[in-house]
Amino acid sequence: MNRPLKHLLFRYELAFLLLLVVTGSLGGLWAHYWQQSSAESVRLGQLRDAAQQIRTDLFRQIKEVSWARLREDPDAIHLYSKFSRKIDNNFSRLRKISADEKEEKAIDQISEAYRVIKKDMNKIFTDPYLISRVVRLRMLDPAYERNMVSHFEEAWNHFEDLLNTKQKALDEKMEYWTGLAPILIPVPLLLAGILFLFSRSSIQREVVRPVETVKQGAALISKGKFNHQIPPEGVAEMVDLAGTINDMASELARSRDALIESEKQAALGALVPVVAHNIRNPLASIRASAQLLDHVEDAEDKQEIKSAILETVDRLGRWVSALVSYLHPLKPHKKIMRLTTILETVADLLEPRLQEKQVRIEHGKWDEQLSAAVDPDLMEQALYGLISNAIDASPPLGRVLLSIYEEKGNVFLTIEDEGVGMPFEPKANDLSPGKTTKRFGTGLGIPVAFKVCNSHGWKIAYEKRSPGTRVVITVPKEARET
């Protein structure tokens, strides 16, 4: 079942749409993943920065505020408050950036440890009197500071480990997807290549080759090969087109056969009267001469009647031979020859006729270099009949003028006589006998000339002159080499 062209196109459009969706999805997924990964990496960095800032501010608060208090600096309380606000702000920032319960719990642990430290720090400012020497000595002891922040450090390290674990998981995920890049990126290219090859193959098979087949088949049919059948292949439209052309070729074949048969009947209808005319008259003459033999006693008269009968029979034989030659299909065997050579050969053959009629052949324009593809035997036969007609039409001591020249790529060969002119207008394929002064003519010289020239792609035209007739044979430029 051949699919329609629109179904084939729809299939290709669907495939290209699928390729577009796959490519867009991979690109969108990749962009979304990198955006999420980048955002997560930035968030973890912000958490780490905020936690580190809290730790730094705490240690500075303990050290700087403690020293200020030991020196009984009146601004110690303000410095203490300043660090407390910064630390609280960073805790607020941590809570705002946190994304899950584990992070919030870890932040709460740090915050709780900080509140314990802050409670101890507050005792420094609760004694309205100068702090005792024991307290002073304890504040200067590094072990006291380590003990104070030990719980905070544990909470902070736990939070740092949590962030490092998440960062490591994110890095591993990014490394995994980065490793997939060499595989995922070529996928759209591979799909596009497969789709291209598939679509190209399908279009070649379903459309291009069937179109070429139809084109070649139509060319053969246009040359008259109506029996050629174009194979139905490809999309449904091409199958329908091939079937339509095949039906048209079959119909043309039937029409051609009917036309040929009609032309045969018409030609036969036209030929029968000609044959009847050209046979009936000689037969009547033979019959009349034969009847005279019964009433003629003189031997000389009998001999004359006998000669007339033989002459009439010979004339009838020549006409039948000429008719058979005319009706026989012509297949010219062409070769390149100088046209003047053919004319001179025909003139030599007609020399006895020229001497008998006392007619001379003269040359007009005479280009001996002009040549053409020609069958010399057939063309000599055609020219023999035409020049012979010109000699017969010419008066005694007259002339026949032969010319051969070239104009605009075409070659012209002309035959001019000085007779009284053609008593009828010659036409190709017209076998009807016309008026003539020739005693032994067959009436087929002109039809044979038309047929030979037509088989060569040449043309014949007759022009009335004063006096005489001019025959113009045109050799077209395109017919000179083929």
Beta strands, then each sheet from edge to edge (+ up, - down):
strand 1: 335-338
strand 2: 360-366
strand 3: 371-374
strand 4: 399-407
strand 5: 410-416
strand 6: 459-464
strand 7: 469-475
sheet 1: 1+ 3-
sheet 2: 2+ 4+ 5- 7+ 6-
end
